[in-house]
């Protein structure tokens, strides 16, 4: 994590613990190389590509453009992931996780009735009241870009600065230098990708 986000996260974690939740991080900082590996494996069909309802797609039926945009629904373009910044976290309630269960980070886990639903209802209240120590949900609702990710928290005081620094030109230069599957397709549609999947987030922390 970014060092300035650690203290606020520990405060949020302590507040959650007082209500019986064990707020844990499933994924925090993610390097460019890690994100590139995820991307390339999805293009090759080695990892599942999901539709908007988190169901696996048959990528053989998709055009290259359709595949790129399907991947972007749930996985960031390398260089554009908020996890690169150390400000963003995928969280869950360790106390509610059954022994041996492997977290999938899918809507069924975090919706009402899901095992982590109560934690996220608690987070809803604290985010809405401004008592979440600077954390918010960038993908709180469906804006026809990244699918809603209730588990994804972002530390606004730093992330709001970094998102302004991540221009489409910076992203283009990064992609051009990378060994990225379907790079030509990405570059051909980069401005749309930038609008829909990079800056199209919850404006509450802008």
VENNORFEN-V530395 format. One record per residue. RES is the residue in one letter. SS is DSSP state (helix for helix, strand for strand, loop for the rest). BURIAL is # if it has 9 or more other C-alpha atoms within 8 Angstrom, else .. Layout:
[[RES,SS,BURIAL] [RES,SS,BURIAL]]
This chain:
[[X,loop,#] [X,loop,.] [X,helix,.] [X,helix,.] [X,helix,#] [X,helix,#] [X,helix,.] [X,helix,#] [X,helix,#] [X,helix,.] [X,helix,#] [X,helix,#] [X,helix,#] [X,helix,.] [X,helix,.] [X,helix,#] [X,helix,#] [X,loop,.] [X,loop,.] [X,loop,.] [X,loop,#] [X,loop,#] [X,strand,#] [X,strand,#] [X,strand,#] [X,strand,#] [X,strand,.] [X,loop,#] [X,loop,#] [X,loop,#] [X,loop,.] [X,helix,#] [X,helix,.] [X,helix,.] [X,helix,#] [X,helix,#] [X,helix,.] [X,helix,#] [X,helix,#] [X,helix,#] [X,helix,#] [X,helix,#] [X,helix,#] [X,loop,.] [X,loop,#] [X,loop,.] [X,loop,.] [X,loop,.] [X,loop,#] [X,strand,#] [X,loop,#] [X,loop,.] [X,loop,.] [X,loop,.] [X,loop,.] [X,strand,.] [X,loop,.] [X,loop,.] [X,helix,.] [X,helix,.] [X,helix,.] [X,loop,#] [X,loop,.] [X,helix,.] [X,helix,#] [X,helix,.] [X,helix,#] [X,helix,#] [X,helix,.] [X,helix,#] [X,helix,#] [X,helix,#] [X,helix,#] [X,helix,#] [X,loop,.] [X,loop,#] [X,loop,#] [X,loop,#] [X,loop,#] [X,loop,#] [X,loop,#] [X,helix,#] [X,helix,#] [X,helix,#] [X,helix,#] [X,loop,#] [X,loop,#] [X,strand,#] [X,strand,#] [X,strand,#] [X,strand,#] [X,strand,#] [X,strand,#] [X,helix,#] [X,helix,.] [X,helix,.] [X,loop,#] [X,loop,.] [X,loop,.] [X,loop,.] [X,loop,.] [X,loop,.] [X,loop,.] [X,loop,.] [X,loop,.] [X,loop,.] [X,helix,#] [X,helix,.] [X,helix,#] [X,helix,#] [X,loop,#] [X,loop,.] [X,loop,.] [X,loop,#] [X,loop,#] [X,loop,#] [X,helix,#] [X,helix,.] [X,helix,#] [X,helix,#] [X,helix,.] [X,helix,#] [X,helix,#] [X,helix,.] [X,helix,.] [X,helix,#] [X,helix,#] [X,helix,.] [X,helix,.] [X,loop,.] [X,loop,.] [X,loop,#] [X,loop,#] [X,loop,#] [X,strand,#] [X,strand,#] [X,loop,#] [X,loop,#] [X,loop,#] [X,loop,#] [X,loop,.] [X,loop,#] [X,loop,.] [X,loop,.] [X,loop,#] [X,loop,#] [X,loop,#] [X,loop,.] [X,loop,#] [X,loop,#] [X,loop,#] [X,strand,#] [X,strand,#] [X,strand,#] [X,strand,#] [X,helix,#] [X,helix,.] [X,helix,.] [X,helix,#] [X,helix,#] [X,helix,.] [X,helix,#] [X,helix,#] [X,helix,.] [X,helix,.] [X,loop,#] [X,loop,.] [X,helix,#] [X,helix,.] [X,helix,.] [X,helix,#] [X,helix,#] [X,helix,.] [X,helix,#] [X,helix,#] [X,helix,.] [X,helix,.] [X,loop,.] [X,loop,.] [X,loop,#] [X,loop,.] [X,loop,#] [X,helix,#] [X,helix,.] [X,helix,#] [X,helix,#] [X,helix,#] [X,helix,.] [X,loop,.] [X,helix,#] [X,helix,.] [X,helix,.] [X,helix,#] [X,helix,#] [X,helix,#] [X,helix,#] [X,helix,#] [X,helix,#] [X,loop,.] [X,loop,#] [X,loop,#] [X,loop,#] [X,helix,.] [X,helix,.] [X,helix,.] [X,loop,.]]
